[in-house]
Structure formats: structure tokens, C-alpha cells
Amino acid sequence: MLQKSSEKPLIVELMDISKQNEAILKFFISGIGKKVFNIANSSAEVEAYIIDYDFPGAQAHWDELYSNSGIPRIILSTNDPKEDRSVWVSKPLSSKNLIAAAISIKELQKKSPQLKKTQEVNDDAEELMPEKPQAIPSNLNRKRIASSFNKTPFKNNKLLPPLVSSTKQESHISAKENPQHVTTEAIKHEKKTQHIEQKKNTEKKPKTQEEIEAAKIQREKRWVELCGDRDDTSTSEIPRFTQENYFISKLIGGARLAKQSQQTVEVKSTPHSVFILPNEHLIFTEFSVNDDEFIKFSRTEVTSGEMSLHILSSIEAGKLELKMSESPEHIHNLESFIWTNSLLTSQGRLPTTLDLDKKTALKYWPSFARIEAFPYSMRIAALWHHSPDTLLEMSTKLGIPQRYVFAFYNGADALDLIERDPKKVKQQMKAKPKNNGGGLISRLFKRLLKGGGAS
Amino acid sequence: MSVVNRKIIFTGPVGSGKTTAIVSISDIAPVTTDQSASDMTKKRKSDTTVAMDYGVINVSENERVHLYGTPGQERFDFMWNILTKGGIGLILLMDNTRQDPYQDLKFYTGAFKEFIDEQQMVVGITRMDLQRTPNIDDYRKWLDELGYSAPVFEIDARSRKDVSVLIQGLLLSLDPGVS
């Protein structure tokens, strides 16, 4: 497959390739591909171009400025553009395919010597040719240019990666896509680093010792609200609760109905209703999960007929959408809302229906960056997902208070993340942990915990 | 005293937040290809520019975890093989605003299959504030279909806390007993 030693490398110029990919290709050319490719020092030397057709505007650029050059191309793209005087290398790129492409171009040149002649003519006429635009200094400008290209029909428009790809954006959450927005996006992109810095600043921990103490007390108070504060006890004395007597039961029922019907469902309740949007995975309600009102509401037993479920009509859904755009502060993440409500309700108790001797498994991890974490919650998830077990066994294995395992169980149960089918539970048992990092993994974990996060 | 070096690989489509995530969590000012490449002359350079985003977490005086972001838009297999060698795990970032996130997921899990099988993966969904669908349940279902079992978190790549949670998820997946 490799080129014969007697043959010279193909002298190429890279065009319309993102900076990163350009760097990779140059890395390749200076290493594995050095006997096959050489990068031109001047345009006069160029025997072939390597062009990325998936790069915004690449094809138009070629058509406009280079189509008459007669110099063959190696086209990198996901789909075959079926262009003359070119060799297509499909993505994902491989060194093998690139080397094969170089050989094909060499063969093409041998078969069609006019290719080279044309090049010579073009070299003579170089001054008359429009100058190749200078490499655009930043991705931002590329994006701006690409956005303007996108306004005109493209021969191969499908290949262009979307700049702001979705046309399904939620009007109540973000600005609708339009050319101006695309530019705005590009500017946003440029300012990303600045944003990150700002974000980092806002995430900084309180500086004074007093603030640290206050934050700690606040956090511990919240953990008690979520997980209770009971000490470990014998199986028979573990406090139980009947989920059906609380709002959480209606909420879970509403989420299930919304998912099945793919419609927005309202859990009608007083003082506030809760709207469940299944596709968007959102909740809209005037409740705030941190308010005492909500905690009280979650823990108050409901009477029959006090709450009901209602599928919204299209008119009602439209009105809700308007309301959501007016009051985005009342929008909650669905998973997070159900999780918190479940924990606030149970407060470390277990459902009366739960068989404590039965092994279960965690089917899926909850979305930890969005739910309210509490001590050991991520460790519970990891262990339960990896090694299905009973709740008490998990508490023992991890050496942690039962209440945290119970709280996690309730949250996971409300989110339907638990596997109960004994066959599947058994299947989920994994062979052994893959840790090959030794103590480093443990130390890295501790290091990350110091910097905040779940647990 | 010798220095222990380990790697975590960040991958995903262009715009999924790899660079941002590394910037968020790295202890050093991250090296990005864009920056280096802009200095590139047209002439060939034998010791070429870094072709990926790079950051570091200093765990202790003699232990470092290197963070590498794969070039997003393109898929250059030999590069990925080099990158993943010696890696402890993969963080796959998915941009929820892209046209076909399922295809992206399929592509990247397929491309890194060997590495995922040997190590572990965690999936972070970004830009969900701009595009809510597909939702997190869809990703879980897709991973099931593709035969992978991995934590899936909705994240904001600009948030150090969110990126930290991703890495914690990865570490705990590798070793649930880690403490």
C-alpha cells in the first residue's frame, strides 16, 4: 500500500480545513504520511489540494476560485460529492485511505498529463488569478462567512454542518433562529472564554469563614429536609410511608400519563397546579422546591379527589407556552423537580410496599448535575448500578447511614430508574470494576469533591 | 520521584463543549489547537502543533490527570487511537442542538467502542437550554439500543461544577468503591 521509494511525495496544499483538522493533517503528513505527502512551500509547487467539503463554504470557494486551476483534489467529506479530477476520502478519515488517495492522484496525473500542463499554465497566469484569500484568522470569521454562504443555495448544502442547527428551538427559552441570531451566536462563541471566566467567578466559594460556616449549616439543613436525620435501625423499625397518600403519587402518575400521551399534563392542585411537558422534560409551576410552602405541601396527605390529572387541549397548551415565556423563573427541570419532591415527601422513610429482602438494580443514573445531591448519592448510584443489591446491603457495603440509601431509593423510584425484574437485575451484575488507575482515581475523586459537585 | 500521568479523553461533535469543559476544570490555562494553529506558517513543521485541546488536573505533587479533547468536526482514526492509549475513561459530550444527536451518539460510541469496552464512558448532554429535545430519557434509551451502559448527565460545559460531576461519574463508574 505504501508508496514505492522511487516515487516522490505528492506535494499538496491544504485548503478550507478547520484549524484543528489542518493541525492533525500536518501531524499525519509529518509522521506516518511523510513518504507520501509533502506540504507545498509555494503555490507553484502544488500538485494537489486537500480540501474539506464539509467545511462551511468550501465547495463554493473551490468553484469560485479554483475550479479552472486544473489541479486535482483530494476531497474529504462524509458523502461522495462525485466531482471530476478528484479523489474522495470518506470520513472518518484514516491514514490508509489518505495514502491510497495520494497514490490515486499520482496515477491520475500519469494518465492525464494535461493536469500538470494546466498547472503550469496557471502558474504563469498566477497574477491574473484572484488571489487566494488569506487564512481567516479565527473560527469566528469562518462562521460569519459560512453564515452568509448559507443564505445562498449550495450545490451540496446537505454537507454543511449546521451553525445553529436546530429549527425546533423553544421560543420561550431562546431566541428564534434567524441570520442575525447566527451572527450573534458567532459573537457569543468568541466571547466564550470570557463567559467561562465569569461563570467561574460566580461559582467561587464564599470567602470568609463565617460564610463558609453559614453555607455548611444551610447545606446540612437541606440534607435533613431531603433525607431525614434518623439513625440506623433494625428492619422492623424502619419508618414507612404510603406514597399514594401524597402529592408525589399524583406527580408520578402525571409524568407517566404525559409520557404515554406525549401531551402536556396538568396536575390540578391547590394552591398551584403543576404542568408536565414530557418531550421537553420540563415542569412549569409557581411552586419553588426550596420554599417551606412546597415542603409542607409535599408532606401533607391528600384526600381523595383533591388533586386530578388533566391533559391540556391545544388552546390550553398555547396559553401555557405564553405563560412560560412570560415567567421563565417558574420552569423546572422535570427530573430534578420529581426527585426533590420525592425526597421531601419521604424524608428518609421507605414505601410500605417495598420488600427489603429483594435485590434491585439502578437501571440508569439520575442526571446528577441537575438533581439535588446529598451525601454519598453518587456513590450509591455507582454501586447500585454496578452491583444490584438490597438497600440494607448497600448501606453496609458503603458504610453509610441507611437514610441516604433510602432517600436515593425514593428519588430513583419516582424517576422510574429502578430495575426490579430478577432476570434483568442479575444481568446487570457486572464482572468487576475497571479501575486501573489505582489510588490515583480515589485521590482525583477527593480532589474534585473539594472543588464542589455531587458526592 | 517519578510523576504519575493519566488521561481522560473528551470527545463529541464540534460545538459540543469539549474545549469549554476542559477550560472549566483544568488547573492550567488550557492549550487549544486553534490558538497554536493560528501561528502556523504555511510551511511544513516537523514538530507539529498540538492537534487537540489540552488541560490538566493536578491531583498531587507527583500525580497529574491530563485532559484531552479530540478534534470535534473530523474523525481521524489514527489520532484517536493515539489519544486513547493509556486513558482511564471517555467523556462523550453531545450537543443537543445538532440535527441528529442519535447519529452522533452512534458514531462516537462506535468509534471509541474498544476504548469504552476496556475503560468506561460517561455522557454529558450540552446546550439543552437551547434545545430540550431529545431529552435525557431518549439518550438513555439510545444507549441501551446501542448496547452501552453509561451515566448520562445534562450539563453546562461552562460550569466547573457540572464538569466535575461528569468526571466524578466516570471515576465512580470505573470503581464504585472509590472513596
Interface residues (C-beta under 8 A of the other chain):
Chain A: E13 S18 K19 Q20 N21 E22 A23 I24 L25 K26 F27 F28 I29 S30 I32 N38 I39 A40 N41 D52 D54 F55 L76 K91 P92 L93 S94 S95 P137 S138 N139 P161 P162 V164 S165 S166 K168 Q169 E170 I173 S174 K192 T193 H195 I196 K199 K200 E203 K259 N279 E280 H281 L282 N333 E335 Y364 W365 S367 F368 A369 R370 M378 R379 A381 A382 L383 H385 H386 S387 Q428 P433 K434 N435 N436 G437 L440 I441 S442 R443 L444 F445 R447 L448 L449 G451 G452 G453 A454
Chain B: V4 R6 V14 T19 T20 V23 S24 T33 D34 S36 A37 S38 M40 K42 K43 R44 K45 S46 D47 T48 T49 V50 A51 M52 I57 V59 S60 E63 V65 P71 G72 Q73 E74 R75 F76 D77 F78 M79 I88 D95 T97 R98 Q99 A111 E118 Q119 Q120 G124 D129 L130 Q131 R132 T133 N135 I136 D137 R140 S149 P151 V152 F153 E154 I155 D156 R158 S159 R160 K161 D162 S164 V165 L166 I167 Q168 G169 L171 L172 S173 L174 D175 P176 G177 V178 S179
